[in-house]
Amino acid sequence: MSRLKTSLPDSLATAVKTTIADWQARGSMQRLWNRDAGLWTGSDEGNWLGWLDIVEEQVAQHDQLVKVAKEVQVRGFQHVLLLGMGGSSLCPEVLRMTFGRITHFPTLHVLDSTDPSQVKACEKSIDIPKTLFIVSSKSGSTLEPNIFKQYFFERTKQAVGAAKVGSQFVAITDPGSKMQQVAEADHFLHVFFGRPSIGGRYSALSNFGMVPAAAMGIDTRKFLDRAAEMVHACRSGVAAEQNPGAVLGIILGTAANAGRDKVTMITSPGISDLGAWLEQLLAESTGKVGKGIIPVDRESLGSPEVYGSDRVFVYVRLESAPDATQDEHVAAIEKAGHPVVRISMPDIYDLGAEFFRWEIATAVAGSIIGINAFNQPDVEASKVATRSLTTEYEKNGSLPAESPVVEDAGIKLFTDEKNAAELAKAARGDNSLAGYLKAHLARIQAGDYFAVLGYIQMNAEHETALQAIRHLVRDKKRVATVLGFGPRFLHSTGQAYKGGPNSGVFLQITCDDSVELPVPGQKYTFGVVKAAQARGDFQVLADRGRRAMRVHLGSNLKAGLAALQAAVAKAL
């Protein structure tokens, strides 16, 4: 099983040791397993701990997963396309990226973006008559999986006919949801149920993660057996100091309370996508009421000098395929005195064990921080703002008009009234892109983090461009940086950005869409939905008093990204 080692500064090590002793003395792990809401805020937390025994249930019902694996082979499916968001899509995405295509099984694809170019690229990557579609939505009312289903159901109907289309669709949803009704009305092949007592981000080891795992050919029994070992190691009867989930959670929670609230994830190349799942678990669980842990994923490793005193580093090292360069960097960070937690993961089948360890750790950290680790109030706020805009589009045929605060060579800057006044004052009459960026970036102080939020197609080219921008800021300002693609992050780290500590400085990036796709049955298109999501997200950031600016790059995205990178470099 995975091992955990720590290298902590003396003050943090002392605080962690004291907290471990306190948890042991108070029987806090027993209270967690007993679903005692008083361990958090005394609200409804006890209703959201169904994930504690889901591994045992999955092992007992494993025949269902075996049938899924056999069925995709018998039916000759070459592709499986999962349509979902957040907790419904991130675990399958980690499995897809980690395991790749498994011999004699279909390729797993995941769609969790409303960007029309991305939807179209996804469609081009599959052969519709040979594809099994998994519509994954706990509530069944989330906007994105519903419009993904509408689009691909119609496209499949056109390809195979109305009589056969339902047999290529399955749903994963909670019992009694709207999605169950839709699936039954449209004669889906199967409906697999989640457990209502498990929130989306804690659902990796339930059907939301395991049905796609079976469909892509993962040995789910082996995967769950490894997870069960971790469940056993984290049981209530295990002393806190020997409990791998409790120890990690106590370190993260204690460090956050001491001002080290940026958890920098370092993962071996073979499990590099694990950070995307961890981001959601940590940020959405802990980032609220002005508190929280900000996960930092996919930041390149720098010299120890570029890191501030607000960070904790967690290195998840894949023992079967380690990376020597990472080892050297982590050793240097450790030598410089930064806190480092090392987790040694034997092979990729231990991902299930890590899912459970981190779920326990996040629940423990949430208790120490003093928040409800299972709600997500600010995700709901963004949904409401988006819904208001799409409703207006359905009614009037357009989104509300807006005016840029600055326009420079075809690039437009938008922000709210308060931010506009502060930036205009700081820019001192320099109404250029670089002038306003300089004013915006000058607001970053020690202990802050810089966030790049791109509502553009998520692909390697665009990620490279956005990574370059974040690292320019990281190396100059020496602050933590995060990067997310919208609308995916709305159901993940977006909770912490809006509800967590007000230490973020945000640069939202939008563009004109070069491709447009209709949403069957609606006036709005995928492009309109994405635009509404970006504007709704920005509105909530502004409502929360965040330092935020939106850069609209126009129709030539490649040129716009290059111009933005040059302007950021000039502004710094």
Secondary structure as UniProt FT lines:
FT   STRAND          3..7
FT   HELIX           10..26
FT   HELIX           28..33
FT   TURN            34..35
FT   HELIX           37..39
FT   TURN            40..41
FT   HELIX           45..48
FT   HELIX           50..53
FT   HELIX           54..60
FT   HELIX           62..74
FT   TURN            75..76
FT   STRAND          79..83
FT   HELIX           86..88
FT   HELIX           90..99
FT   TURN            103..104
FT   STRAND          107..111
FT   HELIX           116..124
FT   HELIX           128..130
FT   STRAND          131..136
FT   HELIX           143..160
FT   TURN            162..164
FT   HELIX           165..168
FT   STRAND          169..173
FT   TURN            175..176
FT   HELIX           178..185
FT   TURN            186..187
FT   STRAND          190..193
FT   TURN            196..197
FT   HELIX           200..202
FT   TURN            204..205
FT   HELIX           207..215
FT   TURN            216..217
FT   HELIX           220..233
FT   TURN            236..237
FT   HELIX           240..242
FT   HELIX           244..257
FT   TURN            258..259
FT   STRAND          262..267
FT   HELIX           269..271
FT   TURN            272..273
FT   HELIX           274..286
FT   TURN            289..290
FT   STRAND          294..296
FT   HELIX           304..306
FT   TURN            309..310
FT   STRAND          311..318
FT   TURN            319..320
FT   HELIX           324..335
FT   TURN            336..337
FT   STRAND          340..345
FT   HELIX           348..350
FT   HELIX           351..369
FT   TURN            373..374
FT   HELIX           377..396
FT   STRAND          406..408
FT   TURN            409..410
FT   STRAND          411..414
FT   HELIX           417..427
FT   TURN            428..429
FT   HELIX           433..441
FT   TURN            442..443
FT   TURN            446..447
FT   STRAND          449..454
FT   HELIX           460..477
FT   STRAND          480..485
FT   TURN            486..487
FT   HELIX           488..491
FT   TURN            492..493
FT   HELIX           494..499
FT   STRAND          504..510
FT   TURN            520..521
FT   HELIX           526..543
FT   TURN            544..545
FT   STRAND          547..552
FT   HELIX           557..571
//
